[in-house]
Amino acid sequence: MSDQAMTMMQMKTRPGEAWGREKVFQWLCMGALIALAIFVYSPALSFEYVWDDRLLFLESSDLRPGAFRLRRIFEPILVESTYFRPVVLLTMVAEFFTVGVNSAVSHGVNILIFTINALLVFFLGKAMVRTCIGGVYAVPAAMVGALAYLLSPVNVEPVAWVAGRFDLMVTTFVLLALYFGLFGRHLLTTHLLSPLCFFLALLCKEMAITMPVLLLLLAWAKASCTDEPRPSGIWGYLKGVALSPRERGRYLAYAAAFLVYLILRAYFIPQVVHADKNQLQYLTPLTWFAFIGHTELFYLKKLLFPFMSLGPHHPFDISKFPPLKLAIGIGMPIVTAMLIWVTWKKSVLAAVFLMAVLVAFLPVLNIIPLTIGGSIGHERFLLMPSALAAIGLATGTGFLLERLRASPLEDVSAARHKRMSLYVGVVILVWIVVSGINARATLPLWGNNYALWKWAYAKYPEDGYARFMHSVTALDAGYVDEYLSLVELPPSNADDALVYSSYLKGAGRCEEAVHILKQIEDLKGTRFTKQPVYNIQADCYLRLKQYDDALAVIDKNIAQFPTFTTAYTLRSLALYGLGKTDEANAAYEEAMRRVPPTEHRFWKEYREGFLESIKPSAARP
């Protein structure tokens, strides 16, 4: 068909027909994203609760029916932390009250939220491309960005790990706040829904604090695409556009939302922030700055090359900063600033997106050292920054497609740019395909605690934390020989001694276990609270038929840690041992109200076995 005939056909195409085809294509892309999310992540439906999931959602009984306590959702999610995340905890409460404790449901909810996030990336990318270059390539360009986000291996962790819901939900509400704030057509969306989503995001995770800055940057990116006159420079933009009388009300609404959040937080958690004191003792101002630089490098490498070094643990030794390590850390922020400046000279739009991604990193850059088990960072912290990067990728893909269509082949320079654009497009597609394969291959490693930490130990066999966690999970999984091959005996620290006492208890050497536990006088600074010490002590006393000692330890445990479930079941057994049948029955009923229904059978059989083992004179229920 000749070019003239093609032009005539395009002229005869009615606008409504073109709009209809675009809508059909959009729905097909959305369906493909949903189907791909199900295909890649559906294996997670068979996964167990892993890592902190048990501590947060199973051991803590006051999020479930029978022992629910409303104030619990406003309290720190971990002991000695300042994490204030009531909206996410409220979803767990709703889940537990509706369908009970079911890991398949929990993982299914995570997959659903992540799929919604991918769709939000798609819509934000489409809107940004439409603003910058028109609607011709808006849908395919947005699809590229959404695919990159959906299939990036760094996003496996928050989907496959139930506790990753904090990162999933803060990303959801931040993306909604950005969409309503950037592309809302009415005051209801820009001045009410966007600030409301910002407020809900803050109640999901502290990373949301960067949202108003992200909105300013993306609004600047959006403004850079229009032909309307606009102030130049950051201050000119802020004064002339972002903080104009028309926009001022919106930012006052964001400020009001943030103020309400601070009031709520201060009421329930007086301490503003917490830092890892073990790390602070090693850091000087210079090494602290270098640590921040290395954290930035870690996240940028994960974002661009997510195919290697994946896992739940990324150790970084902050006690030693040799010259090269120090120089790299100090130089990284300087190199980043230069990169932004050079990019700015080439493309304001690209520079603004780069700044937006870096701003999204700020809360996890170890400016305040994070308490994350000796890791420099985690992949789940990339969920929100990677969404912004994907929106930027969608916008860049729109320009790339426009260049491929518009460049005349007879122009040598234009032809060279066209070939370069084609090469870039191929690289992007290969990146997406490799990411998807990697994500699907990585996912099963999150299936259970043993597989997870065996993987981490295989990557970092010299790291103490990885070895420790692998030894703990191997013992819990029943791989006793593997546990013994991982530890040095006798144990040289309180952490290893605690796990070794658990091994001795399982081996029937309860007197030795009690002796070791009595030697653990101070657990401050270790990976444990005293709660598991009390549990192992109590269980050993029960096996030794020292029921008064067991009850004393259990009551001390409940007084200090009233939300943990195991102590309540052990208390009922101690009372049975003492012959206090009525009290024991009542204690057992209370314990079953606190214990997840999935564990009722285990504790019922455990009690029956205990009652068979005690002396005949003890009372039966």
N, C-alpha and C positions, 0 to 999 in steps of 0.2 A: 504494500500500500504506500502511495506517495506521501510526502510530508504535507502537501496541500490537502489531500483527501483526509489525512489524519486531523489536520487543523479544522477542516469543515465539520468533522464528526464531533470534535471537542466543542465547537461553537454551538452545535445542535443539542448538546447535552444540557438539560435543564438543571439549575442549581439544586432543586429538590432531589433529583436523581443522584447527583454526586453526594449530597448530604446523606441520602439513604444508604448508598454503598459504604460510606465511611462508618455509619452506625453499625451496619452488619459486620464490617471488618472489625470494629471495636469490640462487639460482643463475641466474635470468634476469638479474638486475642484474649479477652477476659476468661472465656471458657478454657482456652489452652493453658493459661496461667493456673487456673484452679486445678485442672486435670494433672498438670505437671507437678504441682505442689503435693497432690495426693499420691502420685506415682513415686516421687522421690522420698517423701517423709512418712508415708503410711506404715513402714516397718516399725516406727517408733511407738505404734499403738500396742505392741507386745513388750515394750521395755518396762523395767522395774523403776521404782523410785530410787534414785542414786544420789551419792554425795550428800549435800545438805538437805535433800528432800525429806529424808527420814526425820532429821532433827526438827525441821520446820513444820512438817505437815503430819507426821505420824506420831512422833514422841510427844508433840505438843497437843494435849487433849482439848484445850479450850478453844479450838477452832471448829470443833465437831459437836454434833448433838450429844446431849447427856452431860457435858461439862462446859458448854459454850459460855464464853465471857466476852461481852461486847467490847469492853475496854481493851481486850487483847489486840484487836486490829489496829489500835492507835499506839501500841507500845513498840519498842525496837524489835525488829525481827530476830536479832541475835543478841545474846547476853553481851553487855559492855560495848554495844554499838550504838550509833545514833541514826540508824536507818528507819525512816518514817514513811511507811508505804501502805496506808490503810486500804486504798482502792483495790490493790492486787490481793491483799489478804481477804477482802470482802468477796472477791470472786471465788477464792478457795472455800470460804464459808458457804456460799451459795451452792457450790459444787458438792460439798460434803453433806449438806442438808438435803440436797435434791437426789443424788444418786449414790451417796456414801463415798467411802475412800476406795477409789478404783484408779489404778495407774493408767489404764487404757483411756479412761475419760479425761484424766488430767493431761495426758499427752495429746489427745484429740483436740482439746481446747487450745493448747499451744499451737498445734498445726493450723487451726482455724484462725487464730489471731495473726500468725505469720502470713497466712494467705491474704488476709485483709490488708496487712502492711504492704505486701507486694502489689496489690491492686491500687492502694493509695499512691505508691511510687509511680505506677502506670498513669494515674490521673494527673498527678502533679507534673510528671514529665510531659504528658500530652498538652496540658495547659501552657507550660513554659515554652514548648516548641511552637505551639499555635501563636503565642504572643510574639515570639522572636522572628519566625519566618513564614507564618501562615499555616493553614491546616492541611496542606497537601501531604506532608510527611509526618504529621503529628502522631498518628497512631503507630506506624512502624517504628519510629524513633523511640516512642514511649515504651513499646514492646521490648526493644533492645535493653533499655535501662531496667525495666522490670525483670527481665530474664536474668540479667547480671546480678540483680539483688536476690532473686529467688534461689539461684543456683550457687551463689558464693559459698564455699566451704566454711568460711568464718561464721556463717549464720546457722550452722548445724547445732552448735552448743546450746543456744537459747531455745531452740525448738525441741531438741532431744532431751533436755534437762528441765524438769517441771519448774524448778526455781528460776529458770530463765524467763519466766512469765513477767518478772519485774521489768526486764529489758524490752520484752515484746510489747507490753502495754504502754510503757512510757513512749516508745516509738510510735505506737498507734495514735496517741493523743497529740504528740508533737506534730505528726504529719497532718492530722486533722486541723490543728490550730494554724499551721502554715497554709493549708489549702483554703480554709475559710478566710484567713487574713489576707492572702494574696489575690484570690480570685473570687471572693464573695461579692455579690452585686448589691447587697442591701446592708443597712446598718445592723440588722439582726444577725447576720453572719459575721461581719467584720468587727463589730463592737460588742457582741454578746457571745456568740458561739465560739469564736476564736479564743477570747479570754477564758471562757469556761473550760475549753479543752486544755488550755495552758494550766489552769488550776488542777484539773484532773491528772494531767501529766505529772505535776509536782507531787501529787499524792501517790504516784506510782513509783517514782524514783527521782533522786536528786539531780540526775543529768538534765532534767527538763529546764533547769534554771537558765540554760543558754537559749531557750526558744525565742524570746524577744529580739536577741541579737541576730539569730538566724533569720528571723522575719525581716529585719532591716536589710541584711545582706541580700536575701533573695528578692526583696522588693527593689533593691538597687540593681540586681541582675536583670530583673524584669524591665526596669526603667531604661537600662542601657540598650534594650532591643527596640525601643520605640523611636519614632522620628520627632517626638515633641521636644521642644527646648527644655533643658533641665540644668540645674546647677552642676558645675564640675567639682570634683574633689569630695572627700568624705564629709567634711564639715558643711560644705555647700549643699550637699544632698540632704544631710540631716536637718539643716535649718530651713531649706527651701521646700522640701518635699515631705520627708518622714515626720517632721515635727511641725508641720503646717497646722493652722487652726482646724482644718478638716480632719487631720489624722491625730491630733492631740488627744481627743477623747478616747480613741482606741488605746493609746499607750497608757492613759490614766486607768483604763479598765484592767490592763495587764498589771499595772502597779498595785491596784486594789486587790486583784487576785493573789498576787505575791504576798501582800501584807496579811491577808486572811490566812494564807498558808503558814506564814511565820508565826502568827498568833496561835494557831492550832498546834503547830510543832512545839512552840515554847511551852504550851500548857501541858502537853503529854511527855515531852522530852526536853528537860531544861538545858541539857548540854547541846551546844550548837553543832560541833563536829568532834570527831575522834580521829586520832592518828596512830599509826603503828609505832609504839614507843621503842620497840626493839630495833626498828630501822633508824629512828631519830638519833639514837646514841652513836651511830656510825657516820652521820652526815654532817659535813661542814657546809657553809653557804656555797662554796665552789663545787663540791661533790653533789650537793643537792641540785644545783643547776644542771650539772652533767647528768644526773639521774633523770631529770625531766626530759633532757634531750634524748637520752636512750629510750625512754618511754615513747616519745614521739616517733622515733625511728622504728620501734617495734610495731606500732600501730600502722604506720605507713607501709611497711613491708607486708604486714598481714593483709592490708587493703589491696595492694597491687599484686602481690604474689602469694595468694592464700593456699598454695598447693603443698607447702612443706611446713614442718614444725607445728602442725596442729595438735591440740591436746588440751587437757584440763589444767596443765601445770607448765609454767614458763619461768624457770628459776633465774634469778639475777642476784649476784653477790654484790651487795652494796658496801661490804666491809673493805673491799679492795678496789682501788682505782689507779691502776698503773698509768703511765703517761699517755699511751695510745688510747686507752679506754676513756680517760679523762678528756682528751682532745676531741674525740668523736662526739662525746656527750655535749661538750660546750659548743662545738662547731655546728651541731645539728640545728638549733634554733636560728643561728646566723645564716646557714645555707637555706633554710626555709624562707626567711625574710627576703633573701636575694632572689629566690625562685619566684616568690610572689611579685616582686618588683619587675623581674624580667617578663613574667607572664602578663603583668599589667600593661607593659609596653606593646605586647602583641595583641592581647584580647582582654578587655576589662571584664567581660562576662566570665571567661575562664578563671581569671584571678579572683573574682568574687566567689565563685563556687569553691575554689581551693581554700579561701579564707573561711567559708562556711563549714567545710569539713573539719578544718583545724579548730574552729571554735567549738564544734560539737565534741571534740576530743578533750577539751579543757578540764572537765570535772574528773577525768580518769588519767590525767598526765602525771600523777604523783606530785602535784604541787603541794598537796597535803598527802603524805605517804599513805597508801591504802593498806588495809589489813587483809591481805589475800594470800596468806600461806607462803610468803617468800617469792611469789610470782611478780614479774614486772607488770603484767596486765593479763587480761582474759579476752578471748574472742567475742564473748557475748557483749562486751563493752563497745564493739564495733557496729552493733545492730543499727543504732541511730545514725552515726556518721556514714556508714555504708549506704544508707537510704539517701542521704544528701548527695553522696558521690554518684549514685545511680541516677538521680534526677539530673545531675550535671552531665553524666554520660548520655542520657536521652537527649538533652539539649544539644550537646556536641554532635550526636549522631544525626540530628535534624539538619544541622549545617553541612555535615559531610554528605548526606543524601542530596541536598540542594546543590552542592558543588558538583557532584557526579552528574546531575541532570543538566546543569546550566553551562558547564565549561565547553567551549567550542574546540574541537580537535585541531582545527587549523592554527590555533594560537599555541605556539610551542610552550610558553610559560604556563598557560592554562592546562595544556595536556599533561605537563609534568605534575601540576597540582592535582589533577584528576587521578593520575596513577598513584600518587602518594595517598590520596583519600581512599582509593581502592585497597591499597595495602593495609592502611589503618583499619578499614572495615573488616578485612580478613582476619587481622590480629584480634579484633574484638570478638568476632564470631568463634574463633578457635579458643579464646579465653573462656567464653561462656560454655562451650562444649566440654572443655577439660574441667572446668569448675563443677559442672553437673555430674560428671563421672566421679570426680573426687568426693563431692558431697555424698553421693550415694554409697561410695565405698567407706567413707568415714563414719557414717551414721550408726552401723551396728556396734561400733566400739563403745557407744554410750548405752548399750543394752542392760548392763548390770555393773555393780561396783567393782567386781573382780576384773572384768574385761577392761573397764575404764582405767583402773590404776595399774594393771599389768602393762597396758599400752603406754602409760606415762612413764613407768619404770624402764621399759625397753628403750625409750627415747633419752632418758636421763638417769642411767644406772648409777652415776656417782652422786646424785642429789639425795640428800638425807630425807627430805619430805616425801619424794616420790617412792623411795625405798620403804619408808615408814607406812605410807598409805597402802602400798602393795602388800606389805606384810599383814596389816590389819584386815584387809579385804580377803586375802588368801585364807587367813584363819577363820573368818566369818563364813567363807564359802566351804570350809571343811578340808582345805588343802593343807593339812598340818605339816607334812614333809616340806612343802614349798615354803611355808612360814618359817620353819626352823632353818632352812637354807638362807633366809634373808636377814636373820638377826644374829647379833653377837651375844653370847651368853657367858657370864651373867650380864644382864642389861646394865648399861652405863648411865642411863638417864631416866627420869620419871616417866616419860612417854613410853619408852620401850618396856619399862618395868610394869606399867599398867597393862599393856597388851600381853606381856609374858604371864602375868597373874591370871589373865583370862584363859590363856593356854593351859596353865596348871589346873585351873578349875575344871576345864573340860577333860583333862587327863585324870581327874579324881584326886589330885594332890592339893586338896583344899588348905591344909595346914601351912604348906609352903606358900600358897597364894596369899593367905591372910598375913603371914610374916612379911612378905614383900610389900603388901599394901600398907602395913603399919610403918614401913620405912619411908614411904612417900609422904613426907611431912608438909612440903610446900609445893603446890602445883602452879604457882604463879609464873606466868611466862611460858607455860607449856601449851600444847594444843588442846588440852582438856580442862573442863571444870571438874569439881570434885564429884559431880553427879555419877559418872560411870564407876568411880572408885567405890562409892557407897553401894551401888548395885552389885558389883562383884563381891564386895565384902559380905553383903547381906546373903547373897546366894551361897557363898561358902559356909557361912554360919548355919544356914538352913541344912546344908548337906552334912555338916558336923553335928547337927542336932543341938546347936547352941541357940535356942530360940529367943531367949531374952536379949542376947547380944545382937541377933539379927533384927529384932524389933527396935532396939535402940538406934541402930544404924539407919534403918528404914525411916523412922520418925524424923531423924535428923535430915535425911535426904528430902523428905516431903516438905519439911519446914523451909529448907533453902531453895528447893526446886519444885514448887507445888504443881506445875503443869505437866511434868514428865510422867508417863504412864506406867513404866515398869515397876516403880517403887510400890504402887498401889496393889499390884498383883502379888508381889513378894510379901507385902504386909499381911494379906489374907492368909498366905501359907504359914507365916510365923505364928499367927493367931491360932490356926489349926494345930500347929505343933504344940502350942501352950494349952490346948484343950478348950479354948474359948470359942466354942462352935458358933454361937449366935453372932458374936462380934466378927468372927471370920467370914460367915456367910454374908453379913452386911458389907464387909470390906471387899469381898469378892464381887458382889453386885455392883458396888461403886466402881471397882476396877474395870468391869466389863462395860460400864457406861463410858469410860474414858478410852479404852482400848479400841482401835479400829475394828469393825466387824470382821475384816479379813484375817485378823489374828485371834479371834475368839476360839476357833478350833484348837490352835496351838496351845493356848493357855488352859483350855479345858482339859486337854490330854496331859499337860504339864501338872496340873493340880491333881488329876487322878493318879498319876505316877507318884507324886509326892505323898498323897494320902496312903498309898499302898506301902510306901517305904517307912512311914513313921511307926513308932511302937504301938502295939495293939491297944494300949490304954488311952491313946489319944482319941478324941471325939471325931466322929464322922459327920458330914453334913446331912 
